[in-house]
Amino acid sequence: MRPSWVEIDLDAIRDNTAAIARAVAPARACAVVKADGYGHGDVPAAHAAIAGGARWLAVALLEEGRRLRDAGIDVPILLLSECTPDDAAEVVALQLVPTVYRAALVEALAGASAASAAAPLPVHLKVNTGMHRVGADPVDAVPLARRIAQDEHLDLQGLWTHFAVSEEDTEFTTSQTAALGAFRMSLAAEGIDVPVLHAANTAAALEYPGARFDLVRVGLGIYGMRPAPHVGRDIYLRPAMRVVSRVSMVRRLRAGERPSYGRRRPMPAEGIVATVPIGYADGVARLLPDRSGVVLIRGNRYPYAGAVTMDQVMIDVGEDPIDVGDEVVLLGSQGEDTITAEEWGDWLNTINYEIVCRFGPRLPRRYRGLS
């Protein structure tokens, strides 16, 4: 078996969730496990988050919700994006909580709920307060809310919005918070009471108590990362992911030799190069050698010796003693050092969210903890 994998600490996800849940109480925590749990594995991450106190889960796609239900998870699962009207019957059958912001889906869900003869289907209406991606503008959301509230087969359980800059712009985030609260009050004035209001992501949940409302949707934080360094500084979070491989070959090269495709980088001095069986097909960016990327071997940092290839990388370890089989950490801790997703983000001019999501299914997940 190829000795490369992603290691996930489920105890870390549980403990991170518990720390956030305590901080935001009495608001309830909704753990976001879309995108295969941000690369951590959606079903294991969901179980760990529930063990840590999450009362809801959230996913982006119907297929993601189906996978959680197939795994026997029975807590409320919010669909963050509208599904298609053709999927309405399955949403009802799986008892998912759909987000709506267009009339066509409202009508389809009402019909599917009526046909099922089940209890009224809880739905959450998404209101656009400044993100301008999806969601109904307030002028359109009012008639949608009326339509849902008047249907005996639907239950307008929630209203929500999505923050655009909660990790960096207090004024705009405050304006979005106020807009959602005002919308709820405008509906209440018509006699439409909506019990669940939610807006906060990880950054807002930890930095804006007034934005917590009844529920907070926490994604990045449960996996032990922060949207910005200042977010939730008083709350201890530990990363749950390590990306690991093992040295498969070592060889000595002369100064000036140019290993790997393109022969782009000459060896600065005679030394040892270690080959590691993991590459860009697994999520190791080809830009890393040109952006000061490093790995950990025996607790020390070493640079890439040449271009990242599809299945393998080469590491310049100088004259240090390295053996075939030595553990190589590309992301995470080894010894006293840690390579963080934030470091990767700095190297690649991106965000930590993208880093943990990039390691694909060729890398098996190995889980520890939560036994």
C-alpha positions as CSV (number, residue, x, y, z in Angstrom):
1,M,0.0,0.0,0.0
2,R,1.3,3.5,-0.9
3,P,2.6,5.1,2.3
4,S,0.8,8.4,2.0
5,W,-2.3,9.5,3.9
6,V,-4.3,12.1,5.7
7,E,-4.5,11.7,9.4
8,I,-7.5,13.1,11.2
9,D,-7.7,13.7,15.0
10,L,-11.4,13.2,15.8
11,D,-10.8,14.2,19.4
12,A,-9.6,17.6,18.2
13,I,-12.8,18.1,16.2
14,R,-14.9,17.1,19.3
15,D,-12.9,19.4,21.6
16,N,-12.9,22.3,19.2
17,T,-16.7,22.0,18.8
18,A,-17.2,21.9,22.5
19,A,-15.0,25.0,23.1
20,I,-17.0,26.9,20.5
21,A,-20.3,25.6,21.7
22,R,-19.5,26.9,25.3
23,A,-18.4,30.2,23.9
24,V,-21.6,30.9,21.9
25,A,-24.2,29.5,24.4
26,P,-27.1,29.9,24.6
27,A,-27.0,29.9,20.8
28,R,-26.8,26.4,19.5
29,A,-23.9,25.2,17.4
30,C,-24.4,24.0,13.8
31,A,-21.3,22.1,12.5
32,V,-20.7,22.7,8.8
33,V,-19.5,19.4,7.3
34,K,-19.9,20.2,3.6
35,A,-17.1,19.5,1.1
36,D,-16.4,16.1,2.8
37,G,-16.0,17.9,6.1
38,Y,-13.5,20.4,4.7
39,G,-11.4,17.4,3.6
40,H,-11.6,15.7,7.0
41,G,-14.3,13.2,6.1
42,D,-17.9,14.3,6.5
43,V,-19.4,11.4,8.5
44,P,-16.5,11.0,11.0
45,A,-16.4,14.8,11.4
46,A,-20.1,14.9,12.0
47,H,-20.0,12.3,14.7
48,A,-17.1,14.1,16.4
49,A,-18.9,17.5,16.2
50,I,-22.1,16.0,17.7
51,A,-20.1,14.5,20.5
52,G,-18.7,18.0,21.1
53,G,-22.1,19.5,21.4
54,A,-23.2,20.4,17.9
55,R,-27.0,20.3,17.7
56,W,-27.3,20.8,14.0
57,L,-25.2,19.9,10.9
58,A,-25.0,21.8,7.6
59,V,-24.1,20.7,4.1
60,A,-24.1,22.3,0.7
61,L,-25.6,19.5,-1.4
62,L,-28.4,17.0,-1.2
63,E,-25.9,14.2,-1.8
64,E,-24.0,15.3,1.2
65,G,-27.1,15.2,3.4
66,R,-28.0,11.8,2.0
67,R,-24.6,10.4,3.0
68,L,-25.1,11.6,6.6
69,R,-28.5,10.1,6.8
70,D,-27.3,6.8,5.3
71,A,-24.7,6.8,8.1
72,G,-27.5,6.9,10.7
73,I,-27.1,10.5,11.7
74,D,-30.5,11.9,12.9
75,V,-29.9,15.4,14.0
76,P,-31.3,18.3,11.9
77,I,-29.3,18.8,8.7
78,L,-29.5,22.1,7.0
79,L,-29.0,22.4,3.2
80,L,-27.1,25.6,2.8
81,S,-27.9,26.0,-0.9
82,E,-31.2,25.6,-2.8
83,C,-31.6,22.1,-4.2
84,T,-33.5,21.7,-7.5
85,P,-37.3,21.4,-7.5
86,D,-36.8,17.9,-8.8
87,D,-35.1,17.0,-5.5
88,A,-38.0,18.1,-3.3
89,A,-39.4,14.6,-2.7
90,E,-36.0,13.3,-1.6
91,V,-35.5,16.3,0.7
92,V,-38.8,15.4,2.4
93,A,-38.0,11.7,2.6
94,L,-34.6,12.3,4.1
95,Q,-36.0,14.9,6.5
96,L,-33.4,17.5,5.5
97,V,-34.0,21.1,6.3
98,P,-33.9,23.0,2.9
99,T,-32.9,26.5,2.4
100,V,-35.2,28.4,0.0
101,Y,-34.9,31.7,-1.7
102,R,-37.0,31.2,-4.9
103,A,-40.6,30.5,-5.4
104,A,-40.2,27.5,-7.6
105,L,-38.5,25.4,-4.9
106,V,-41.1,26.6,-2.3
107,E,-43.9,25.3,-4.5
108,A,-42.1,22.0,-5.1
109,L,-41.4,21.4,-1.5
110,A,-45.0,22.2,-0.5
111,G,-46.2,19.6,-3.1
112,A,-43.7,17.0,-1.9
113,S,-44.6,17.6,1.7
114,A,-48.3,17.3,1.0
115,A,-47.8,14.1,-0.9
116,S,-45.8,12.5,1.9
117,A,-48.6,13.0,4.4
118,A,-45.8,13.8,7.0
119,A,-45.6,16.6,9.4
120,P,-45.1,20.1,8.0
121,L,-41.6,20.4,6.5
122,P,-39.3,22.9,8.3
123,V,-37.7,25.3,5.8
124,H,-35.2,28.2,6.2
125,L,-35.5,31.3,4.1
126,K,-32.2,32.9,3.1
127,V,-32.1,36.7,2.9
128,N,-29.5,38.6,1.0
129,T,-28.1,41.3,3.2
130,G,-25.0,42.2,1.3
131,M,-23.1,39.1,0.2
132,H,-25.0,39.2,-3.2
133,R,-24.3,35.6,-4.0
134,V,-27.6,33.7,-3.4
135,G,-30.5,34.5,-1.2
136,A,-33.7,36.5,-1.7
137,D,-33.5,40.3,-1.6
138,P,-35.7,41.5,1.3
139,V,-38.3,42.9,-1.1
140,D,-38.7,39.4,-2.6
141,A,-38.2,37.5,0.7
142,V,-41.4,39.0,2.2
143,P,-43.9,37.4,-0.2
144,L,-41.9,34.2,0.0
145,A,-42.2,34.2,3.8
146,R,-45.9,34.9,3.5
147,R,-46.3,32.0,1.1
148,I,-44.5,29.6,3.4
149,A,-46.3,30.7,6.5
150,Q,-49.7,30.2,4.9
151,D,-49.0,26.6,3.7
152,E,-50.1,23.9,6.1
153,H,-47.5,21.6,4.7
154,L,-44.5,23.9,5.3
155,D,-43.1,25.3,8.5
156,L,-41.1,28.6,8.3
157,Q,-38.7,27.5,10.9
158,G,-35.7,29.7,10.2
159,L,-34.4,32.9,8.6
160,W,-30.7,33.4,7.8
161,T,-28.1,35.3,5.9
162,H,-24.4,35.0,5.0
163,F,-21.7,37.3,6.2
164,A,-19.3,38.6,3.6
165,V,-16.4,40.0,5.6
166,S,-17.0,39.0,9.3
167,E,-13.3,38.4,9.9
168,E,-12.2,41.9,8.8
169,D,-15.0,44.5,8.5
170,T,-16.9,45.3,11.7
171,E,-19.1,48.0,10.2
172,F,-20.4,45.9,7.3
173,T,-20.9,42.9,9.5
174,T,-22.9,44.9,11.9
175,S,-25.0,46.3,9.1
176,Q,-25.8,42.8,7.9
177,T,-26.6,41.7,11.4
178,A,-29.0,44.6,11.8
179,A,-30.6,44.0,8.5
180,L,-31.5,40.4,9.3
181,G,-32.8,41.3,12.7
182,A,-35.0,44.1,11.2
183,F,-36.3,41.6,8.6
184,R,-37.4,39.2,11.3
185,M,-39.2,42.1,13.1
186,S,-41.0,43.1,9.9
187,L,-42.4,39.6,9.6
188,A,-43.3,39.6,13.3
189,A,-45.3,42.7,12.7
190,E,-47.4,40.8,10.2
191,G,-47.9,38.0,12.7
192,I,-45.2,35.7,11.2
193,D,-43.0,34.5,14.0
194,V,-39.8,32.7,12.9
195,P,-38.2,30.8,15.8
196,V,-34.7,30.3,14.5
197,L,-32.5,33.2,13.3
198,H,-28.9,32.6,12.2
199,A,-26.1,34.4,10.5
200,A,-22.8,33.8,12.2
201,N,-19.9,31.8,10.7
202,T,-16.8,30.9,12.8
203,A,-15.5,34.5,12.7
204,A,-18.8,36.1,13.7
205,A,-19.6,33.4,16.2
206,L,-16.4,34.2,18.1
207,E,-16.1,37.9,17.5
208,Y,-19.7,39.3,17.4
209,P,-21.9,38.2,20.3
210,G,-24.8,40.2,18.8
211,A,-24.7,38.1,15.6
212,R,-25.1,34.8,17.4
213,F,-28.9,34.9,17.4
214,D,-30.3,31.4,17.9
215,L,-27.8,29.3,15.9
216,V,-24.3,29.7,14.7
217,R,-22.9,27.9,11.7
218,V,-19.3,26.9,12.5
219,G,-17.1,25.3,9.8
220,L,-13.4,26.2,9.9
221,G,-13.3,26.5,13.7
222,I,-14.3,22.9,14.4
223,Y,-11.4,21.7,12.4
224,G,-9.0,23.8,14.5
225,M,-8.4,26.8,12.2
226,R,-9.3,30.4,12.3
227,P,-10.5,32.7,9.4
228,A,-7.9,35.3,10.6
229,P,-5.3,35.2,13.4
230,H,-7.2,37.5,15.7
231,V,-10.5,35.5,15.6
232,G,-11.3,33.8,18.9
233,R,-7.8,34.3,20.4
234,D,-9.1,33.4,23.9
235,I,-10.4,30.0,22.7
236,Y,-8.0,27.1,22.3
237,L,-8.4,25.3,19.0
238,R,-6.1,22.6,17.6
239,P,-5.9,21.5,14.0
240,A,-7.3,18.1,13.3
241,M,-5.4,17.3,10.1
242,R,-2.0,16.0,9.3
243,V,-0.8,15.1,5.8
244,V,1.8,12.4,6.0
245,S,4.0,10.2,3.8
246,R,7.3,8.3,4.1
247,V,10.6,8.5,2.4
248,S,10.7,5.9,-0.4
249,M,14.3,6.5,-1.7
250,V,17.4,8.4,-0.8
251,R,20.4,9.2,-3.1
252,R,23.4,11.5,-3.0
253,L,23.7,14.2,-5.7
254,R,26.6,16.4,-6.6
255,A,26.4,20.2,-6.4
256,G,24.8,21.5,-9.6
257,E,22.8,18.4,-10.3
258,R,19.2,19.3,-11.3
259,P,16.6,16.7,-10.0
260,S,13.0,16.3,-11.2
261,Y,11.1,17.5,-14.2
262,G,12.3,20.5,-16.0
263,R,15.7,20.4,-14.2
264,R,14.8,23.8,-12.8
265,R,16.7,23.9,-9.6
266,P,20.4,23.0,-9.2
267,M,21.6,21.5,-6.0
268,P,23.3,24.3,-4.0
269,A,25.8,21.8,-2.6
270,E,26.5,18.1,-2.7
271,G,23.9,16.3,-0.5
272,I,21.2,13.8,-0.1
273,V,17.8,14.0,-1.8
274,A,14.8,12.0,-0.4
275,T,12.0,10.9,-2.7
276,V,8.5,11.0,-1.1
277,P,5.5,9.2,-2.8
278,I,3.0,12.1,-2.8
279,G,2.4,14.7,-5.5
280,Y,0.2,17.2,-7.1
281,A,-2.5,14.6,-7.9
282,D,-2.9,14.4,-4.1
283,G,-3.0,18.1,-3.5
284,V,0.6,19.1,-3.2
285,A,0.8,22.3,-5.2
286,R,3.4,22.5,-7.9
287,L,4.2,26.0,-6.8
288,L,5.5,25.0,-3.4
289,P,9.2,24.7,-4.4
290,D,9.1,28.2,-5.8
291,R,7.3,29.6,-2.8
292,S,9.6,28.5,0.1
293,G,7.6,25.4,0.8
294,V,9.1,22.8,3.2
295,V,8.3,19.5,4.8
296,L,9.2,18.0,8.2
297,I,11.4,15.0,8.6
298,R,12.8,13.9,12.0
299,G,11.4,17.2,13.3
300,N,13.5,19.4,10.9
301,R,12.3,21.5,8.0
302,Y,13.6,20.7,4.5
303,P,13.0,22.4,1.2
304,Y,11.8,20.8,-2.0
305,A,14.7,19.8,-4.3
306,G,12.8,20.2,-7.6
307,A,9.5,20.3,-9.2
308,V,6.5,18.5,-7.6
309,T,5.5,15.7,-9.9
310,M,2.1,14.0,-10.1
311,D,2.9,11.2,-7.7
312,Q,6.2,12.1,-6.0
313,V,8.2,15.0,-4.6
314,M,11.9,15.3,-3.9
315,I,13.3,16.9,-0.8
316,D,16.8,18.3,-0.2
317,V,17.9,17.1,3.3
318,G,21.5,18.2,3.0
319,E,23.9,16.0,4.9
320,D,21.4,14.9,7.5
321,P,20.9,11.2,8.1
322,I,17.6,10.2,6.5
323,D,16.4,6.7,6.0
324,V,13.8,5.0,3.7
325,G,10.7,4.7,5.8
326,D,11.2,8.0,7.7
327,E,7.9,9.9,8.3
328,V,7.4,13.0,6.2
329,V,4.9,15.6,7.4
330,L,3.7,18.0,4.7
331,L,0.9,19.6,6.9
332,G,0.7,19.3,10.7
333,S,3.0,18.6,13.6
334,Q,6.1,16.5,14.0
335,G,8.3,16.8,17.0
336,E,8.3,20.3,18.3
337,D,7.4,21.9,14.9
338,T,4.2,22.4,13.0
339,I,3.5,23.3,9.4
340,T,0.1,25.0,9.4
341,A,-2.6,25.4,6.8
342,E,-2.0,29.1,7.2
343,E,1.6,28.7,6.2
344,W,0.6,26.9,3.1
345,G,-1.9,29.7,2.4
346,D,0.9,32.2,2.7
347,W,3.1,30.2,0.3
348,L,0.4,29.8,-2.2
349,N,-1.4,33.2,-1.8
350,T,-4.6,31.6,-0.7
351,I,-6.6,30.7,2.4
352,N,-6.5,27.9,4.9
353,Y,-10.0,26.7,3.8
354,E,-8.7,25.9,0.4
355,I,-5.6,24.1,1.7
356,V,-7.4,21.5,3.8
357,C,-10.0,20.9,1.0
358,R,-7.3,20.2,-1.6
359,F,-6.1,16.8,-0.4
360,G,-8.1,14.4,-2.6
361,P,-9.5,10.9,-2.3
362,R,-6.2,9.3,-3.5
363,L,-5.0,9.9,0.0
364,P,-6.8,7.6,2.4
365,R,-8.0,9.0,5.7
366,R,-6.8,7.5,8.9
367,Y,-8.8,8.4,12.0
368,R,-7.7,8.4,15.6
369,G,-9.5,9.3,18.8
370,L,-13.2,9.3,19.6
371,S,-13.2,5.6,20.4
